[in-house]
Amino acid sequence: MMVAAVLFLLMSVSQCAWGYEDGAPDSACSSLTPSHDSAQTQTTPSPFRISVNPTTYTPGGSSLTVTLDSPCGTPFKGYLLKVDYAEVNPITGLLGSFNTPAGSKSVCTGNGRTHQDSTNKLSIQFQWTPPQSSAGTIMFRATFVQSKTIFWVDVHSDPVYEAGKTTPPPASLVSPVRTTISPQGNGCPAKSSFTKDPNCGKTKGCFSDCVGDSCSFLVTWVPSTNSVNITLQASVASSNRYIALGLSNDLNMGDDSVNECIYDGSTAAVYNSYNPGKSNQKLGQDGLTLSSWSYRSQILTCEFVRMKAVGLSGQRFTLSGKSYILFFATGPSSNGDISEHDSEPAATGTAVSLEDTTVDISKTEITSPLVKAHGSLMMVAWIFAASVGIVMARYFKPMWPDSKLFGQKVWFQIHRGSMVLVLLCTVIAFIIIFVEAGDYSEISGEDFKKAHPVLGIIVTALCIINPIMALFRCHPGTKNRPIFNWAHWAVGFTAYILGVLTIFFGVKLEGAGAPEYIIYVLAAFVCWQIFVFLILELVQLLGKILHNDSYEMGEPHLPAKPVGEKKEAVLAKNVLLAIHIAALTGFIIALLVILNKGSE
């Protein structure tokens, strides 16, 4: 229950695209308009739609399925859906009720639903139950939020009529204008590509994502004495977008010099900006001259001249005699300002000079060595060491009663050694990832990805708390010893479950650079661990029945020196322990190799 409560709290807390952390407020129900600063609703056809099945309802009858989806494949981050009257002179009354799927919540006095997280969504379904009495002709209305500055307000479904009733004439309806693409997806923006410049690596330096000669972005440069002629080219599906080139001394965001080309639908402009950390600061157009731009067939091209000299108090980096990691990103813009990029920027992986025209480099999957070290240490801690330590404490206390290891019982020394290794690996990994990120860093994407850093902090805290509790434990046989036993077990086992869960979430992050199949290896480990627990529980249960000598959570009645287990049980446990440690060794070696090999 403790684990379930923690997970519930974590999954309930997330950033939201509406400008509110938990979706649209009730105050937005009338206009359906997000309260985003300096942003206006899109006037182009929405790439999102509302579909209703069936298309008629019966008062008090079966529910209808209302689907918000994206036939174009463009994800949306937020939404506000409500049911409303479709007639000019409606029959007033109740408008039925929605269910509340995971990730949504009730708004508009129960007549609407909104998101609770800003993860990318392609489809979400609701069940709408009709009212007991007629509501006349109704419709479903929604606002879709693609990003903070890009959203479509009041997209309508087709009218939904009461079954068996005469269809009201169109003049009596609110006459919604469908601003969405067709149900088949006709009108979706085409995914554009263009041909690679044949002069790449010859007379022009190039950085691209080209496969063969087909590209979705391309950066070229031609140096001269005091400047560099730079061309940015990328597939851009709509207006109010930017394409940007970043120069960095490392693989992390922060202390980056950026040049972006912003297209607002009628013209394009190029700017300097600077990333001091996770944000972007606009710096103006000093040292830049836009030579030409075009937007054809959804391909935005910007050619400009950038001075080599350092400028803007050092925030426009020099290009003379210097090499940088190159980043390329696209994203939404508003009023000349750029917002967070759509996805992880493409990067060169190695430093490149914009004075070198022999360069023809493709984007590289970037994974920091510190991230790999963090993941590797956490796997050693929670997949290997914690598994050994927990098994020893739970199932091997009665073993080897006459044997000592460095003056202590064998099981205790192995348990303590394993848990010290867990503590050291976890704390070191925790420090490493904070050094890599610079500070606490929120992760975008699905809920489970956002939960990773929060869970990591909780696991580290529990990992530190448990040995501190052990330092102040009561002696065996004292009155309060059972309280310590249960508390020690609860904290440790909660940390173990959350630790393994956090690893599952971590390997799915883009920064981990782990291949998809690593999940199957982790799942196999979990199945093995559960199997070992079940077998040892069975052996221990049989031991209790045949020879009552095992330690319990409430153990004040135990003798100071317990007798050993029967030979058969000892042999079985020894064999299982050897097999378990061998299996854990195999799992940890496989996981470390897969993680550090990457997704190649």
C-alpha positions as CSV (number, residue, x, y, z in Angstrom):
1,M,0.0,0.0,0.0
2,M,2.9,2.3,0.7
3,V,4.3,1.7,-2.8
4,A,0.9,2.2,-4.4
5,A,0.4,5.5,-2.5
6,V,3.8,6.8,-3.6
7,L,3.2,5.9,-7.2
8,F,-0.3,7.5,-7.2
9,L,1.1,10.7,-5.9
10,L,3.9,10.8,-8.4
11,M,1.7,10.1,-11.4
12,S,-0.7,12.7,-10.3
13,V,1.9,15.5,-10.4
14,S,3.0,16.7,-13.8
15,Q,3.5,19.9,-15.8
16,C,0.6,20.9,-18.0
17,A,0.4,22.7,-21.3
18,W,-2.6,24.8,-20.5
19,G,-0.7,27.2,-18.3
20,Y,-2.1,25.4,-15.3
21,E,-0.4,22.4,-13.7
22,D,-3.6,20.3,-13.6
23,G,-5.3,21.2,-16.9
24,A,-7.8,23.8,-17.9
25,P,-9.7,25.7,-15.1
26,D,-13.4,26.0,-15.0
27,S,-13.1,29.7,-16.0
28,A,-12.1,28.5,-19.5
29,C,-15.3,26.5,-20.1
30,S,-17.2,29.4,-21.6
31,S,-14.7,30.5,-24.3
32,L,-12.6,27.3,-24.4
33,T,-9.6,29.6,-24.8
34,P,-6.2,28.8,-23.0
35,S,-4.8,31.6,-20.9
36,H,-1.4,31.5,-22.5
37,D,0.5,34.8,-22.6
38,S,1.3,36.4,-26.0
39,A,-0.4,33.5,-27.9
40,Q,-3.3,33.5,-30.3
41,T,-5.4,30.7,-31.5
42,Q,-4.5,29.1,-34.9
43,T,-6.7,29.9,-37.9
44,T,-5.6,27.0,-40.1
45,P,-7.6,23.8,-40.1
46,S,-7.0,21.8,-36.9
47,P,-5.0,18.6,-37.3
48,F,-7.1,17.2,-34.5
49,R,-10.7,16.0,-34.5
50,I,-13.6,14.8,-32.4
51,S,-15.5,11.8,-33.5
52,V,-18.6,10.3,-31.9
53,N,-19.9,6.7,-32.1
54,P,-22.8,6.1,-32.5
55,T,-23.9,9.4,-34.0
56,T,-27.3,9.4,-32.2
57,Y,-28.3,9.0,-28.5
58,T,-31.2,7.7,-26.6
59,P,-32.2,9.4,-23.3
60,G,-31.3,7.0,-20.5
61,G,-29.7,4.7,-23.0
62,S,-26.3,3.3,-23.8
63,S,-23.2,5.4,-23.7
64,L,-21.5,7.0,-26.7
65,T,-17.7,6.9,-27.3
66,V,-16.2,10.3,-27.8
67,T,-12.7,10.2,-29.3
68,L,-10.2,13.0,-29.5
69,D,-7.4,12.0,-31.9
70,S,-4.9,13.1,-34.5
71,P,-5.2,11.4,-37.8
72,C,-2.2,13.4,-39.0
73,G,0.0,11.9,-36.4
74,T,0.7,15.3,-34.8
75,P,0.6,14.9,-31.0
76,F,-1.3,17.2,-28.7
77,K,-0.3,18.0,-25.1
78,G,-3.5,19.4,-23.7
79,Y,-7.2,19.5,-24.3
80,L,-10.5,20.8,-22.9
81,L,-13.6,18.8,-24.0
82,K,-17.2,19.6,-23.2
83,V,-20.6,18.6,-24.2
84,D,-23.0,21.4,-25.3
85,Y,-26.3,22.2,-26.9
86,A,-26.3,22.3,-30.7
87,E,-29.6,24.1,-31.1
88,V,-30.1,27.8,-31.1
89,N,-33.1,27.4,-28.7
90,P,-32.1,24.3,-26.7
91,I,-34.1,22.1,-24.4
92,T,-32.6,23.0,-21.1
93,G,-31.7,20.2,-18.8
94,L,-28.9,17.9,-17.9
95,L,-26.3,17.1,-20.5
96,G,-25.4,13.6,-19.3
97,S,-22.0,12.6,-17.8
98,F,-18.5,11.6,-18.9
99,N,-16.3,8.9,-17.4
100,T,-12.9,10.0,-16.2
101,P,-10.0,8.1,-17.9
102,A,-6.5,8.1,-16.4
103,G,-4.8,11.4,-17.0
104,S,-8.0,13.4,-17.1
105,K,-10.2,15.3,-14.7
106,S,-13.7,16.7,-14.5
107,V,-14.3,20.4,-15.2
108,C,-17.2,22.6,-16.4
109,T,-19.5,21.4,-13.6
110,G,-19.2,17.9,-14.8
111,N,-19.9,18.7,-18.4
112,G,-16.3,18.6,-19.5
113,R,-12.9,16.9,-19.1
114,T,-9.4,18.2,-19.3
115,H,-5.9,16.8,-19.2
116,Q,-3.8,16.3,-16.0
117,D,-0.4,16.1,-17.7
118,S,1.4,17.6,-20.7
119,T,2.6,14.3,-22.3
120,N,2.2,13.9,-26.0
121,K,-1.1,12.3,-26.9
122,L,-2.4,10.9,-30.2
123,S,-5.8,9.7,-29.0
124,I,-7.9,9.6,-25.9
125,Q,-11.4,8.2,-25.5
126,F,-14.3,9.1,-23.2
127,Q,-17.6,7.4,-22.6
128,W,-20.5,9.8,-22.5
129,T,-23.7,8.6,-20.8
130,P,-26.9,10.4,-22.1
131,P,-29.2,12.1,-19.6
132,Q,-32.5,10.4,-18.6
133,S,-34.5,13.1,-20.4
134,S,-34.1,14.6,-23.8
135,A,-31.4,17.3,-24.3
136,G,-32.3,17.9,-27.9
137,T,-29.5,18.0,-30.5
138,I,-26.1,18.2,-28.9
139,M,-22.5,18.5,-30.0
140,F,-19.0,18.0,-28.5
141,R,-16.6,20.9,-28.4
142,A,-12.9,20.9,-27.7
143,T,-9.8,22.9,-27.7
144,F,-6.5,21.2,-28.6
145,V,-3.1,22.4,-27.3
146,Q,-0.1,21.4,-29.4
147,S,2.3,23.7,-27.5
148,K,2.0,26.8,-25.3
149,T,1.8,29.0,-28.4
150,I,0.0,26.7,-30.8
151,F,-3.6,25.7,-30.1
152,W,-6.9,25.3,-31.9
153,V,-10.0,26.7,-30.1
154,D,-13.5,25.3,-30.2
155,V,-13.2,22.5,-32.6
156,H,-16.7,20.9,-33.0
157,S,-18.0,17.4,-33.6
158,D,-20.8,16.9,-36.0
159,P,-24.2,17.4,-34.3
160,V,-25.5,14.4,-32.3
161,Y,-29.2,13.9,-32.6
162,E,-31.7,12.1,-30.4
163,A,-32.6,8.7,-31.9
164,G,-36.0,8.4,-33.4
165,K,-36.6,12.1,-33.5
166,T,-37.0,14.3,-36.5
167,T,-33.7,15.9,-37.5
168,P,-34.0,19.7,-36.8
169,P,-33.4,21.9,-39.8
170,P,-29.9,23.4,-40.1
171,A,-31.2,26.9,-39.5
172,S,-32.1,25.9,-36.0
173,L,-28.6,24.7,-35.2
174,V,-25.7,26.7,-33.9
175,S,-24.1,25.9,-37.3
176,P,-20.6,25.0,-36.2
177,V,-18.0,25.5,-38.8
178,R,-15.8,22.4,-38.9
179,T,-12.3,23.7,-38.6
180,T,-10.7,20.2,-38.5
181,I,-9.3,18.1,-41.3
182,S,-11.4,15.3,-42.7
183,P,-12.0,12.0,-40.8
184,Q,-9.7,10.3,-43.2
185,G,-6.9,12.7,-42.5
186,N,-7.1,14.5,-45.9
187,G,-5.5,17.9,-45.5
188,C,-2.8,16.7,-43.1
189,P,0.5,18.4,-43.6
190,A,2.7,16.3,-45.8
191,K,6.0,15.1,-44.3
192,S,8.4,16.9,-46.6
193,S,12.0,16.1,-47.4
194,F,14.5,17.6,-49.8
195,T,17.7,16.7,-51.6
196,K,21.1,16.9,-50.0
197,D,23.5,19.6,-51.4
198,P,26.0,17.8,-53.7
199,N,28.7,20.2,-52.5
200,C,28.7,18.9,-49.0
201,G,32.2,18.1,-47.8
202,K,33.7,19.7,-50.9
203,T,33.1,23.4,-51.1
204,K,30.6,23.5,-48.2
205,G,30.7,22.1,-44.6
206,C,27.5,20.2,-43.8
207,F,25.6,18.9,-40.8
208,S,22.4,17.0,-41.5
209,D,20.1,14.0,-40.9
210,C,20.2,12.9,-44.5
211,V,19.6,9.3,-45.3
212,G,21.1,8.9,-48.7
213,D,20.2,12.1,-50.5
214,S,16.9,12.7,-48.6
215,C,17.0,15.2,-45.7
216,S,14.6,16.7,-43.3
217,F,17.2,19.2,-42.1
218,L,20.5,20.5,-43.4
219,V,23.0,23.1,-42.2
220,T,25.7,24.3,-44.6
221,W,28.5,26.8,-44.2
222,V,31.0,28.6,-46.4
223,P,33.7,30.7,-44.5
224,S,35.3,33.9,-45.7
225,T,37.8,36.2,-44.1
226,N,35.7,37.8,-41.4
227,S,32.4,35.9,-41.6
228,V,30.7,32.6,-42.4
229,N,27.8,32.2,-44.8
230,I,25.4,29.8,-43.1
231,T,22.3,28.2,-44.5
232,L,19.6,26.5,-42.4
233,Q,17.1,24.3,-44.1
234,A,14.4,22.1,-42.6
235,S,10.9,20.7,-43.0
236,V,8.5,23.0,-41.3
237,A,4.8,22.1,-41.5
238,S,3.3,25.5,-40.5
239,S,3.9,29.2,-39.7
240,N,5.1,30.5,-36.3
241,R,8.0,28.1,-36.3
242,Y,11.8,28.4,-36.0
243,I,14.8,26.5,-37.1
244,A,18.0,27.0,-35.0
245,L,21.7,26.2,-35.0
246,G,23.4,26.0,-31.6
247,L,27.1,26.1,-30.8
248,S,28.2,24.5,-27.5
249,N,31.4,23.5,-25.8
250,D,29.8,20.3,-24.5
251,L,26.9,17.9,-25.0
252,N,24.7,19.7,-22.4
253,M,22.2,22.5,-22.8
254,G,23.6,25.6,-21.2
255,D,26.2,28.2,-22.2
256,D,25.2,27.9,-25.9
257,S,25.4,30.4,-28.6
258,V,22.4,30.1,-30.9
259,N,21.3,31.5,-34.3
260,E,17.6,31.0,-35.1
261,C,15.5,31.7,-38.2
262,I,11.9,32.5,-37.3
263,Y,9.1,32.2,-39.8
264,D,5.8,33.9,-38.9
265,G,3.8,33.1,-42.0
266,S,4.6,36.2,-44.0
267,T,8.3,36.8,-43.5
268,A,11.4,35.4,-41.9
269,A,14.0,36.9,-39.6
270,V,17.3,35.7,-38.1
271,Y,18.5,36.4,-34.6
272,N,21.2,35.8,-32.1
273,S,20.3,34.2,-28.8
274,Y,21.9,32.5,-25.8
275,N,21.1,29.6,-23.6
276,P,22.4,30.3,-20.0
277,G,20.8,27.1,-18.9
278,K,17.5,25.5,-19.8
279,S,16.1,28.8,-21.1
280,N,16.8,31.0,-24.1
281,Q,17.6,34.7,-24.1
282,K,17.1,36.7,-27.3
283,L,20.0,39.0,-28.1
284,G,19.0,40.8,-31.3
285,Q,20.6,40.8,-34.8
286,D,24.1,42.3,-34.1
287,G,26.6,40.7,-36.5
288,L,23.9,39.0,-38.6
289,T,22.7,39.8,-42.1
290,L,19.8,37.8,-43.6
291,S,20.8,37.2,-47.3
292,S,17.7,35.3,-48.4
293,W,14.8,33.1,-47.2
294,S,12.1,31.0,-48.7
295,Y,9.2,28.8,-47.6
296,R,8.1,26.4,-50.3
297,S,6.5,23.0,-50.1
298,Q,6.8,23.2,-46.3
299,I,10.6,23.6,-46.5
300,L,12.0,26.7,-44.7
301,T,15.3,27.9,-46.0
302,C,17.3,30.8,-44.4
303,E,20.6,32.0,-45.6
304,F,22.5,34.5,-43.6
305,V,26.0,35.9,-42.9
306,R,27.4,35.7,-39.4
307,M,30.5,37.6,-38.3
308,K,33.3,35.4,-36.9
309,A,34.2,37.8,-34.1
310,V,32.9,37.4,-30.6
311,G,30.1,39.8,-29.7
312,L,27.3,40.6,-27.3
313,S,29.4,40.3,-24.2
314,G,30.8,37.0,-25.3
315,Q,27.4,35.4,-25.7
316,R,27.8,35.3,-29.5
317,F,30.8,32.9,-29.7
318,T,33.7,33.5,-32.0
319,L,34.1,31.3,-35.1
320,S,37.8,32.0,-35.6
321,G,40.0,29.0,-34.8
322,K,37.3,27.4,-32.6
323,S,35.4,24.1,-32.9
324,Y,32.0,23.4,-31.3
325,I,29.5,20.7,-30.8
326,L,26.7,21.7,-33.3
327,F,23.0,21.3,-32.3
328,F,20.0,21.7,-34.6
329,A,16.5,22.2,-33.3
330,T,13.0,23.2,-34.5
331,G,10.0,24.4,-32.5
332,P,7.2,26.9,-32.1
333,S,7.7,30.6,-32.0
334,S,5.5,33.6,-31.0
335,N,6.0,37.3,-31.6
336,G,9.7,36.8,-32.5
337,D,10.5,34.6,-29.4
338,I,11.2,30.9,-29.5
339,S,9.8,28.3,-27.3
340,E,11.0,24.9,-26.2
341,H,12.1,22.7,-29.1
342,D,9.8,19.9,-30.3
343,S,12.1,17.1,-29.4
344,E,15.7,16.4,-28.4
345,P,18.0,18.5,-30.7
346,A,20.1,16.7,-33.2
347,A,23.9,17.0,-32.4
348,T,27.2,16.3,-34.1
349,G,28.6,14.4,-31.2
350,T,32.1,15.8,-31.9
351,A,33.4,19.3,-32.2
352,V,33.2,20.9,-35.6
353,S,34.8,24.1,-37.1
354,L,32.6,26.3,-39.2
355,E,35.8,27.3,-41.1
356,D,36.2,23.7,-42.4
357,T,34.4,23.0,-45.6
358,T,35.6,19.3,-45.7
359,V,33.1,18.5,-42.9
360,D,30.1,16.4,-43.9
361,I,28.7,15.0,-40.6
362,S,25.4,13.4,-39.7
363,K,23.5,13.7,-36.5
364,T,24.6,11.5,-33.7
365,E,22.7,9.9,-30.8
366,I,24.2,11.6,-27.8
367,T,24.6,9.9,-24.5
368,S,26.7,11.4,-21.8
369,P,29.3,9.1,-20.1
370,L,28.1,10.4,-16.8
371,V,24.5,9.3,-17.6
372,K,25.9,5.8,-18.5
373,A,27.8,5.8,-15.2
374,H,24.7,6.8,-13.3
375,G,22.7,4.0,-14.8
376,S,25.4,1.4,-14.4
377,L,25.8,2.2,-10.7
378,M,22.1,2.1,-10.0
379,M,21.9,-1.3,-11.8
380,V,24.7,-2.7,-9.7
381,A,23.0,-1.4,-6.6
382,W,19.4,-2.5,-7.1
383,I,19.6,-5.4,-9.6
384,F,22.6,-7.2,-7.9
385,A,23.6,-6.0,-4.5
386,A,20.1,-5.3,-3.1
387,S,18.8,-8.6,-4.4
388,V,21.6,-10.5,-2.6
389,G,21.2,-8.5,0.6
390,I,17.4,-8.9,0.8
391,V,17.5,-12.6,0.2
392,M,20.2,-13.1,2.8
393,A,18.3,-11.2,5.5
394,R,14.9,-12.8,4.7
395,Y,15.8,-16.4,4.2
396,F,19.3,-17.3,5.4
397,K,19.4,-16.1,9.1
398,P,19.2,-19.7,10.4
399,M,22.0,-20.9,8.1
400,W,25.5,-21.7,9.3
401,P,24.7,-21.1,13.0
402,D,28.2,-22.1,14.2
403,S,30.1,-20.2,11.5
404,K,31.5,-16.6,11.8
405,L,32.7,-14.1,9.2
406,F,34.9,-11.4,10.6
407,G,33.5,-12.0,14.1
408,Q,29.8,-11.8,13.0
409,K,27.2,-14.3,11.6
410,V,27.7,-15.1,8.0
411,W,24.3,-14.0,6.8
412,F,24.7,-10.6,8.6
413,Q,28.1,-9.8,7.1
414,I,26.9,-10.6,3.6
415,H,23.7,-8.6,4.1
416,R,25.6,-5.7,5.6
417,G,28.2,-5.7,2.9
418,S,25.6,-5.9,0.1
419,M,23.6,-3.0,1.6
420,V,26.8,-0.9,2.1
421,L,27.5,-1.4,-1.6
422,V,23.9,-0.4,-2.4
423,L,24.3,2.8,-0.4
424,L,27.7,3.7,-1.9
425,C,26.5,3.0,-5.5
426,T,23.2,4.9,-5.0
427,V,24.8,8.0,-3.4
428,I,27.6,8.1,-6.0
429,A,25.1,7.7,-8.9
430,F,22.9,10.4,-7.3
431,I,25.8,12.9,-7.1
432,I,26.9,12.0,-10.7
433,I,23.5,12.8,-12.2
434,F,23.3,16.1,-10.4
435,V,26.8,17.0,-11.7
436,E,25.6,16.1,-15.2
437,A,22.3,18.0,-15.0
438,G,23.7,20.9,-13.0
439,D,20.6,20.9,-10.7
440,Y,17.2,19.3,-10.4
441,S,16.0,18.8,-13.9
442,E,12.4,18.0,-15.0
443,I,12.0,15.5,-17.8
444,S,9.5,16.0,-20.6
445,G,7.4,13.2,-22.1
446,E,5.2,10.6,-20.7
447,D,4.3,10.4,-17.0
448,F,6.7,7.6,-16.2
449,K,9.6,9.6,-17.6
450,K,8.7,12.6,-15.5
451,A,8.5,10.3,-12.4
452,H,12.1,9.1,-12.9
453,P,13.9,12.0,-11.1
454,V,11.3,12.2,-8.3
455,L,11.5,8.5,-7.7
456,G,15.3,8.6,-7.8
457,I,15.3,11.2,-5.0
458,I,12.9,9.1,-2.9
459,V,14.9,6.0,-3.4
460,T,18.1,7.8,-2.4
461,A,16.5,9.2,0.7
462,L,15.2,5.8,1.8
463,C,18.6,4.2,1.1
464,I,20.2,6.7,3.5
465,I,17.4,6.5,6.1
466,N,17.5,2.7,6.5
467,P,21.2,2.3,7.6
468,I,20.7,5.2,10.0
469,M,17.7,3.3,11.5
470,A,20.0,0.2,11.8
471,L,22.6,2.1,13.8
472,F,19.9,2.8,16.5
473,R,18.3,-0.6,16.4
474,C,17.2,-2.3,19.6
475,H,19.1,-5.5,20.7
476,P,17.5,-8.8,19.8
477,G,15.1,-10.0,22.4
478,T,14.1,-6.6,23.6
479,K,10.5,-5.4,23.7
480,N,10.8,-2.9,20.8
481,R,12.9,-5.1,18.5
482,P,9.9,-6.2,16.4
483,I,9.0,-2.6,15.7
484,F,12.5,-2.0,14.3
485,N,12.3,-5.3,12.3
486,W,9.1,-4.2,10.6
487,A,10.2,-0.6,10.0
488,H,13.6,-1.8,8.6
489,W,11.9,-4.2,6.3
490,A,9.3,-1.8,5.1
491,V,11.7,1.0,4.3
492,G,14.2,-1.4,2.7
493,F,11.7,-3.3,0.6
494,T,9.9,-0.1,-0.5
495,A,13.3,1.3,-1.6
496,Y,14.0,-1.9,-3.5
497,I,10.7,-1.9,-5.4
498,L,11.0,1.8,-6.2
499,G,14.6,1.4,-7.2
500,V,13.9,-1.4,-9.7
501,L,10.9,0.5,-11.0
502,T,13.0,3.7,-11.4
503,I,15.5,1.7,-13.5
504,F,12.7,0.6,-15.8
505,F,11.7,4.2,-16.3
506,G,15.3,5.4,-16.7
507,V,16.3,3.1,-19.5
508,K,13.3,4.5,-21.5
509,L,14.7,8.0,-21.4
510,E,16.3,9.4,-24.6
511,G,19.4,10.4,-22.7
512,A,20.1,6.8,-21.6
513,G,20.7,5.7,-25.1
514,A,19.6,2.2,-24.3
515,P,18.1,-0.2,-26.9
516,E,14.4,-1.1,-26.6
517,Y,15.2,-4.8,-25.8
518,I,16.8,-3.9,-22.5
519,I,13.3,-3.8,-21.1
520,Y,12.9,-7.5,-21.7
521,V,16.1,-8.3,-19.8
522,L,14.9,-6.2,-16.9
523,A,11.5,-8.0,-17.0
524,A,13.3,-11.4,-17.0
525,F,15.2,-10.3,-13.9
526,V,12.0,-9.4,-12.1
527,C,10.4,-12.7,-13.1
528,W,13.5,-14.5,-11.8
529,Q,13.5,-12.6,-8.5
530,I,9.8,-13.3,-7.9
531,F,10.5,-17.0,-8.7
532,V,13.4,-17.1,-6.2
533,F,11.2,-15.4,-3.5
534,L,8.4,-18.0,-4.0
535,I,10.8,-21.0,-3.9
536,L,12.5,-19.8,-0.8
537,E,9.2,-19.0,0.9
538,L,8.1,-22.5,0.2
539,V,11.4,-24.0,1.6
540,Q,11.1,-21.8,4.6
541,L,7.5,-22.7,5.2
542,L,8.4,-26.4,5.1
543,G,11.3,-25.7,7.4
544,K,8.9,-24.1,9.9
545,I,6.5,-27.1,9.8
546,L,9.2,-29.7,10.2
547,H,11.7,-27.8,12.4
548,N,10.6,-24.6,14.0
549,D,13.9,-22.6,14.0
550,S,13.6,-19.7,11.7
551,Y,13.8,-16.0,12.6
552,E,10.6,-14.0,12.5
553,M,9.8,-10.2,12.4
554,G,8.6,-10.5,16.0
555,E,11.4,-12.5,17.5
556,P,11.9,-11.6,21.2
557,H,11.2,-15.2,22.1
558,L,14.1,-16.6,20.0
559,P,17.0,-18.3,21.8
560,A,20.4,-16.5,21.7
561,K,21.8,-19.2,19.5
562,P,19.3,-20.9,17.2
563,V,19.8,-24.5,16.1
564,G,20.5,-25.1,12.5
565,E,18.1,-26.2,9.9
566,K,17.7,-29.8,8.7
567,K,20.3,-31.0,6.3
568,E,17.9,-31.2,3.4
569,A,16.8,-27.6,3.9
570,V,20.4,-26.4,4.2
571,L,21.4,-28.2,1.0
572,A,18.4,-26.8,-0.9
573,K,19.0,-23.3,0.3
574,N,22.7,-23.5,-0.5
575,V,22.0,-24.7,-4.0
576,L,19.4,-22.0,-4.5
577,L,21.7,-19.3,-3.2
578,A,24.5,-20.4,-5.6
579,I,22.1,-20.4,-8.5
580,H,20.6,-17.1,-7.6
581,I,24.0,-15.3,-7.3
582,A,25.1,-16.8,-10.6
583,A,21.8,-15.7,-12.2
584,L,22.2,-12.2,-10.8
585,T,25.8,-12.0,-12.0
586,G,24.5,-13.0,-15.5
587,F,21.8,-10.4,-15.4
588,I,24.0,-7.5,-14.2
589,I,26.7,-8.3,-16.8
590,A,24.2,-8.5,-19.6
591,L,22.5,-5.2,-18.5
592,L,25.8,-3.3,-18.2
593,V,26.9,-4.5,-21.6
594,I,23.6,-3.6,-23.2
595,L,23.4,-0.2,-21.5
596,N,26.9,0.9,-22.3
597,K,26.9,-0.5,-25.8
598,G,23.9,1.8,-26.5
599,S,21.3,1.6,-29.2
600,E,23.5,0.8,-32.2
